[in-house]
Amino acid sequence: WVTTPEALEPFRKRVPEQDPPVLEYLKDPLMTTYDITMEASIQTPKMGKEWHVLSHSNMQNLYYSFPQMITHHAVSGCKLATGDLMGSGTVSGPEENAFCSMVEKINDPPFDLPTGEKRNFLADGDKVKLSGYAKGDGYVIGMGDVTGTVLPALDDSHYF
């Protein structure tokens, strides 16, 4: 499905002042983003059907607004067409539970999962789920989930 800009309008928020300031061509007069919660969850084979939330962040943590990202993408002449996907990169927040990159999460010691498992990296068989939603007064606009399973490396010995 497609979530329209009109559906997200009640969730529009001002972006905090950018420090350091952006280049002139990236200055956005509106400087807005959306109050959209994003979660990353893990399900290991040992967990069964239970999911464990690894990260809970918000689009308000983005440094660049999407209009700025589109401008930067297109300024060099790179075409952008209807249906093209834009990636924002990692949307980490300042709190530890809002770290969205495994590198940020693990720092030095591995992190613990509720099953007692320890992780430095994702392992074969782990499932990862990315979710997004905007919560209003008595309603939620869901963005859906994207789920994938980490598969073992292919045996490439027959290629060499």
VODRENMAR-495797 format. One line per field, with one value per residue (C-alpha): x, y, z. Coordinates in steps of 0.02 Angstrom, whole numbers, m for minus. Last residue first. Layout:
REM VODRENMAR-495797
u X	...
v Y	...
w Z	...
REM end
This chain:
REM VODRENMAR-495797
u 1826	1636	1607	1678	1543	1449	1322	1333	1202	1036	984	795	696	547	481	330	187	178	42	m65	m122	m279	m347	m255	m123	17	124	195	351	416	579	586	745	748	900	935	1119	1180	1165	1318	1394	1256	1236	1102	1027	851	807	948	1113	1225	1404	1538	1628	1506	1371	1228	1319	1392	1222	1152	986	1034	867	876	1044	967	1022	920	977	899	1025	1022	884	851	747	652	605	420	399	565	727	861	1040	1084	1209	1078	955	1015	1056	885	799	894	852	667	679	742	924	980	849	802	623	602	588	683	650	790	820	639	631	509	433	388	527	657	793	780	815	684	751	661	695	569	524	405	347	332	361	489	491	617	489	613	737	918	1006	1067	1145	1254	1194	1222	1333	1222	1049	912	784	663	486	349	219	115	m57	m1	39	m126	m113	64	m9	35	48	0
v m1086	m1076	m1251	m1195	m1061	m1146	m1010	m914	m960	m866	m717	m710	m558	m456	m288	m232	m116	73	76	230	217	286	351	517	485	358	350	179	92	m85	m172	m359	m463	m653	m746	m913	m879	m752	m563	m483	m457	m557	m649	m778	m781	m803	m620	m563	m495	m371	m412	m311	m174	m55	m186	m67	64	m69	m155	8	76	149	208	97	180	354	490	425	325	339	240	281	384	270	333	213	256	232	397	446	523	565	599	771	814	909	761	658	811	884	718	706	887	858	701	801	781	748	614	593	652	490	402	265	101	m25	m206	m257	m443	m550	m712	m853	m972	m876	m1008	m989	m803	m668	m491	m323	m154	m18	147	277	410	591	665	786	973	1105	1209	1331	1191	1243	1110	1226	1342	1208	1136	1214	1117	1100	1080	1165	1037	976	1040	909	837	699	770	779	593	542	688	636	470	301	182	0
w m418	m436	m365	m198	m182	m42	m7	156	284	277	383	377	321	378	318	417	374	373	505	538	719	800	966	966	834	820	663	622	560	572	528	567	574	578	642	556	524	652	666	741	912	992	1158	1191	1365	1294	1333	1216	1281	1192	1147	1234	1136	1050	1017	984	881	764	756	689	750	918	990	1146	1187	1187	1064	917	768	596	493	308	230	83	m63	m174	m353	m390	m481	m556	m494	m619	m567	m634	m498	m398	m402	m254	m147	m183	m142	23	67	28	136	285	337	516	546	730	697	601	768	857	948	929	972	1000	1040	940	1006	885	940	1036	1009	819	844	820	809	807	729	768	687	758	635	694	522	450	429	379	283	205	165	150	46	m93	38	117	282	453	574	669	592	690	747	613	636	647	527	609	568	384	371	291	169	122	63	135	m12	0
REM end
